[in-house]
Amino acid sequence: MKKIAFLTVSLLFAIAFGSCNGEKKNLTDKEILILIFKSANGENWNDNLRKNWCSEQPLNEWANVKTDEQGRVTELYLIGDSIKGSLPAAIGGLTELKKLTVVLKNYKMETPDCIPAEIGELTNLEELTLVVNSKGSVNTPSLAKLTKLNQLDISGFDDYPDLTGLTALTNLEMNGIKGALPPSLYTLTELNRLFIRTDNYDGQLSPDIANLKKLTFLLIDHTAGFIGKVNIPDAELPASLWTMTELKRIFLRGISTKGTLPKEMGNMKNLTNMSLIDLGLTGEIPAEVFSLPNLKELSIYDCKLSGTIPAAVGNCTTLETLWLHDNELTGSIPREIGKLVNLKSLKLDNNQLTGAIPAELGQCKKLGEGVFVDFSKNKLSTDIPASVKALPKFEKFKF
């Protein structure tokens, strides 16, 4: 049966490439899918991935294919360890595609043109995911015509795409791409969610980031997937960043070497999670940050913050996670920390804190329910209050 199926594929493959006069003809969606099957290692897909492919079954019964009432392909998902190689230029003929996900596992292959330029002709696309795991370089296709896109995930390419004209985008994720962020990024004023992960970041975050006024989740991680140290650009976070009052979550790592935290952080009333890591930040923690009414996680570590932990920390009773480790904080742990009745994880290690651990910390009954509680590598008293020892998860604490 398998030989018959492969023979059928080969015949259809030949038909798809030409007509009787030897010229390339307009291809049906079925013929295009067969070309994709051949180009992307389809003969080695597992049974679930290849179910009904290259058969006489309706296309909407082929695995990971969806169609409209006319039988045109509207959704295609090519995800699996055995999917590798390249996509054919003919994919540009799937003109009714609205959702396309392609993940190519080309770990041992050099396929710079594995994503053809014709991807840019799929003008009805609303959601596009292109992920290439490749041994060599991968050319970035033009996306300029894809003006209906509202979701884009692009990973593993040599260069950032030009995003000019993609003004409908609300969700953007770009991973493993080298160089400076494209200026066109800051024109995407409908963006709600922006994720960028790379181990080869260049330049600095532009003040124009504040143009993205609808952004609620910002993640830029310069060390993702990298073991060791990366070259952090000699840059400072733009002051305009702290005016983005719609942000609910912010995660920044390894994209600056200097700067301070302004009191204007206290205006970001919608923040629930703030992680600022390895940014070269100096100066003190502004008390205003602890006035944020919805803050659940505050992580500012691997920086050079100095001064004391503000007594205002006790105002932020919504906090569940407080990580201030690997800084240069001095003074004692304020007793107001005992007001953080929702606190589950606390990391203050690798600072220069002195004095005793406050007995008021014993009021934080949930402490230890999170991943870590660590006070080590400071100059704190070894005399632990009985109220702290009585906490349910005390055995997890590190001193």
Steps between C-alpha positions, in 0.01 A plus 500: 500500500784735583660451154168577330462818708849615407434426132183709517695785655764479226239509224320796654835670554576469129154621399527799732817618334386521145234476235525333158690794352767482771401828661418543867124512552282645772501253783210387711528515877532122504790506256671768707464294817655203321797717403533609863490133605785416261714803589460471877603136543141376497590137431662491845224674695346293775156348454319779684662774289441328167147374565306513168768712329525434125181293515160542336348614828370860516776744593337587830557138603874525437690537827547862610312643201177698518290625211205726431167391349648523151782263592771766496771462763461760775724355771820295480717383790836338423638410842701189589851366547502339155401816312815630334635619168323793336169630377434521125442832329159366405378564856426852380201350320316421824337838471220436751736413785419689818713303747839347421745339741830356374771357725795358302752284688801552270760445771755331273411680179600824331181625340517881468191519279288241681226762544425631150427862417156389383391483864467875461222450242258346751314825548207353693721376782391610846730277706849394390762294683834431329761318709819362347759303696787495253871423486569801280356839415136545402379784280212709629201524263325828433174534690407845371179388327360311799301795627228284659741335742404540863735235636860435391758262647829486309808320629840385377555744212810706427335841511195662652223544245390841383172547685391811311131489417412216737288738702237240595750302709396451862737216592863484387768249598852496351762255624862419421548786254818709495559873503314816596124515521348639178367859517176375343429318827409828666227574243285204607265701716243219540749266667378348822772243555868518396750217565861515381755237599856498364860434599634755250337833576651820365418866551257623761131520571373813327302769685243434227396187691253732672315531167358157576237639732280189499780267606414296809780239492860587409776238506851557366743229608858533378625175651229252406635157413861608551739337746766743621536874457375715216629839394252745649477824300629815667159661526244632744130427524299788348315724746190468283472134601363602839216697339343184355217486749302224323774245566398212725812289463856602418805275473834651394834321519846590376413800282674781692813563706401809696217712628284553806142424595284815492220577741270519195483121521233564759266621223483156335188407693408201282823310560464152646846364416829689468830322431812710439806276476868560424442857387788677677255706706646710781358722772217427739168324461237777484239471773234582240526154344342355814189713447398299193158357592509183288865396524545127569859447390796736535834359385794737467822302520848456355525879502695747715223652709616658825343662805241340723180311435233770546263466794229567240538137396230428758245695294509247216285235664418335166862383459549125469858502371778741601845432356768762564800269511845561350503876554690725743220573746598604852332561834250275671195319371211732589251358746221630274571198281279310745196670344548300181251233599482359146878463462601150387855544369772735630859523375731753662824301470830638376461851639660683793204493737567520873310464826240245601229335298187677626261301717215661302592271209321230696172663396565390141333161538524414128876554487667196351207399283697648210826372354758669725552675832865600523682741734851355450824683414417809705618618842181417684476374855481122532243535778174409327180622673270229634210642298696437180601150606133424557405567137365185326767496227793610718705193407526638143658828611867562430708720734 
